[in-house]
């Protein structure tokens, strides 16, 4: 069991450790086998305002309004003068549309905008979209007793003519491929993504794992947490643990990711103090805490014998008002006044960036 003060110390050292050990990781040493690992950036610019910022002076009518002009005005104040970079990659949401736009038209417009953003991003990064295969997340993350399903995306036919890639045939939070030219991709909300390369008796393998906090939190289920299950899957696939090279994308951090529970999340979760921070009785009833999946995931990997050299992680808080990444948490808390945007995380054993430079 992790003592509370030990967990606090690990959280406080996390950002410094990520930077310090990141500089000594494989990413800055193994130049000949340098992988491709990218995450798009939705926007950049001044600090976003928040709904409850007093200087916004939002009225209750503005907060509850469904008038597109009012929503656009509030959104402009929330986002400030930020510059759209890669833009929103999520097809299910987008910018406010004129009053009277049908749900069917909204869905088509948002889908088209997101697909255009995906195509432009791939083109700008020299990524061949016909070789991209997306992870299709498992689904209902309100449940915490989750089996980590894995899928071989080599069974999903690529589409050489596609400008936006294809999705895995199966819903799975872990996908893998033996084809070094395949690019693995996903559109996370605030969950860190692990992209791993390693060796098997069949040859090189690349893996992508979606790491929601509800997967990290096993709640003592028969499955165990996602990291536990991931290493069990590695044994099945015959991956040599010493050969693993792991990139971990940003995720929501405790400073920005508050969550309410009907029960104390630590009561049946000894050793989860790194995941569930500052658990308190909530004014709303139940309990409130701050969730930090990136810190917890890193600690779990180290416990499984992964060395600091084998990992390179980005400690950016995707849910913060400062960062440029899309965020499910931030979009939800803005009550629809900020687009619930997504970015793309993409990895490949083939460094298409160097191919462009060459």
Residue pairs with C-beta under 8 A, 6 or more apart in sequence:
1 270
1 271
2 10
2 271
2 273
2 274
3 273
4 273
7 273
7 274
7 277
10 274
10 295
10 299
11 254
11 274
11 277
11 292
11 295
14 294
14 295
14 298
14 315
15 315
17 308
18 298
18 313
18 314
18 315
19 315
21 308
21 309
21 311
22 28
22 312
22 313
24 308
24 309
25 308
25 309
25 310
25 311
25 312
26 245
26 309
26 310
26 312
27 34
27 247
27 312
29 309
30 245
33 245
34 351
34 354
35 195
35 197
35 206
35 245
35 247
35 347
35 348
35 349
35 351
36 127
36 183
36 346
36 347
36 348
36 349
36 350
36 351
36 352
36 353
37 195
37 247
37 249
37 345
37 346
37 347
38 125
38 127
38 344
38 345
38 346
38 347
39 249
39 250
39 314
39 325
39 343
39 344
39 345
39 346
40 85
40 86
40 89
40 121
40 343
40 344
41 85
41 86
41 324
41 325
41 343
42 84
42 85
42 86
42 87
42 88
42 89
42 324
42 325
42 326
42 341
42 342
42 343
43 79
43 82
43 83
43 84
43 85
43 87
43 324
44 82
44 83
44 85
44 324
45 80
45 81
45 82
45 83
45 324
46 80
46 81
46 82
47 80
47 321
47 322
48 78
48 79
48 80
48 82
48 321
48 322
48 330
48 338
49 55
49 56
49 77
49 78
49 79
49 80
49 321
50 56
50 78
50 321
50 333
50 334
51 58
51 63
51 78
51 333
51 334
51 335
51 337
56 77
56 78
58 74
58 77
62 70
62 73
62 74
63 74
63 335
63 337
65 71
65 74
67 99
68 96
68 97
68 98
68 99
71 96
71 336
71 337
72 96
74 337
75 95
75 96
75 337
75 338
75 339
78 334
78 337
78 338
79 338
82 324
85 324
86 117
86 120
86 121
86 343
86 344
87 113
87 117
87 120
87 341
88 94
88 113
88 114
88 117
88 326
88 339
88 341
88 342
89 114
89 117
89 118
89 121
89 187
89 326
89 341
89 342
89 343
89 344
90 110
90 114
90 187
90 326
90 340
90 341
90 342
91 110
91 111
91 114
91 115
92 107
92 110
93 110
93 331
93 339
93 340
93 341
94 106
94 109
94 110
94 113
94 114
94 339
95 113
95 339
97 105
97 106
97 109
101 109
115 163
115 164
118 129
118 163
118 164
118 165
118 344
119 129
119 163
119 164
121 127
121 344
122 128
122 129
122 132
122 163
122 164
122 165
125 346
125 352
125 353
126 352
126 353
126 355
126 356
127 183
127 346
127 352
128 183
128 352
129 162
129 163
129 164
129 165
130 158
130 159
130 160
130 161
130 162
130 165
131 158
131 165
131 181
131 182
131 183
131 348
132 162
132 164
132 165
132 166
132 182
132 183
132 185
132 346
133 153
133 156
133 158
133 165
133 166
133 167
133 168
133 175
133 177
133 182
133 183
133 184
133 185
134 165
134 166
134 167
134 168
134 185
134 186
134 187
135 168
135 172
135 173
135 174
135 175
135 184
135 185
135 186
135 208
135 210
136 167
136 168
136 170
136 171
136 172
137 171
137 173
137 186
137 210
138 146
138 149
138 171
138 172
138 173
138 210
139 171
141 212
141 214
141 215
142 214
143 214
144 214
144 217
144 218
144 219
144 221
145 218
145 219
145 221
145 222
145 223
146 173
146 214
146 215
146 221
146 223
146 226
147 223
147 229
148 173
148 174
148 209
148 215
148 223
148 226
148 229
148 230
148 233
149 170
149 171
149 172
149 173
149 174
150 172
150 174
150 175
150 176
150 233
151 168
151 169
151 170
151 172
151 174
151 175
151 176
152 175
152 176
152 177
153 168
153 175
153 176
153 177
153 182
153 184
154 177
154 178
154 179
154 182
155 169
156 166
156 167
156 168
156 169
157 166
158 166
158 182
159 165
159 166
165 183
165 185
168 175
173 209
173 210
173 211
173 212
173 215
173 226
174 207
174 208
174 209
174 210
174 230
174 233
175 184
175 207
175 208
176 205
176 206
176 207
176 208
176 237
177 184
177 205
177 206
178 200
178 202
178 203
178 204
178 205
180 204
180 206
180 348
180 349
180 350
181 348
181 349
181 350
182 206
182 348
183 346
183 347
183 348
183 350
183 352
184 195
184 206
184 207
184 208
184 346
184 347
184 348
185 208
185 344
185 345
185 346
185 347
186 193
186 208
186 210
186 344
186 345
187 342
187 343
187 344
187 345
188 210
188 249
188 251
188 342
188 343
188 345
189 326
189 327
189 328
189 329
189 342
190 251
190 252
190 257
190 318
190 319
190 327
190 328
190 329
191 210
191 211
191 212
191 213
191 251
191 252
191 293
192 211
192 248
192 249
192 250
192 251
192 293
192 294
192 297
192 313
193 208
193 209
193 210
193 211
193 248
193 249
193 345
194 207
194 208
194 209
194 211
194 230
194 246
194 247
194 248
194 249
194 297
195 206
195 207
195 208
195 246
195 247
195 248
195 249
195 345
195 347
196 206
196 207
196 208
196 209
196 244
196 245
196 246
196 247
197 204
197 205
197 206
197 207
197 244
197 245
197 349
198 204
198 205
198 207
198 234
198 239
198 240
198 241
198 243
198 244
198 245
199 205
199 239
199 240
199 243
200 237
200 238
200 239
200 240
201 238
202 238
204 349
205 237
205 239
206 347
206 348
206 349
207 239
208 345
208 347
209 226
209 230
211 226
211 251
211 293
211 297
212 226
212 293
213 275
213 291
213 293
213 296
215 225
215 226
216 225
216 226
216 227
216 275
216 293
216 296
216 297
216 300
217 225
217 265
217 269
217 272
217 275
217 276
218 224
218 225
218 226
218 228
219 268
219 269
220 268
220 269
223 229
224 232
225 300
227 297
227 300
227 301
227 304
228 300
231 241
231 304
234 241
241 304
241 305
241 306
244 306
244 310
245 310
246 301
246 306
246 310
246 311
246 312
247 311
247 312
247 313
247 347
248 294
248 297
248 298
248 311
248 312
248 313
248 314
249 314
249 345
250 294
250 314
250 315
250 316
250 317
250 318
250 323
250 325
251 293
251 294
251 297
251 318
252 291
252 292
252 293
252 317
252 318
252 319
252 327
252 329
253 292
253 294
253 295
253 315
253 317
253 318
253 319
253 320
254 277
254 278
254 290
254 291
254 292
254 295
255 290
255 317
255 320
256 317
256 319
256 320
256 321
256 329
256 330
257 290
257 291
257 292
257 317
257 319
257 329
258 288
258 289
258 290
258 291
259 288
259 289
259 290
259 291
260 282
260 284
260 286
260 287
260 288
261 286
261 287
261 288
261 289
262 285
262 286
262 287
263 286
263 287
264 279
264 287
265 272
265 276
265 279
265 287
265 289
266 272
266 273
266 276
266 279
269 275
269 276
272 296
274 292
274 295
274 296
274 299
275 291
275 292
275 293
275 295
275 296
276 289
276 290
276 291
277 289
277 290
277 291
277 292
278 289
278 290
279 287
279 288
279 289
280 287
280 288
280 289
281 287
281 288
282 288
294 313
294 315
298 311
298 313
301 311
302 308
316 323
316 325
317 323
318 325
318 326
318 327
319 327
319 329
319 330
321 330
325 343
326 339
326 340
326 341
326 342
326 343
327 340
327 341
328 340
328 342
330 338
331 338
331 339
331 340
331 341
332 340
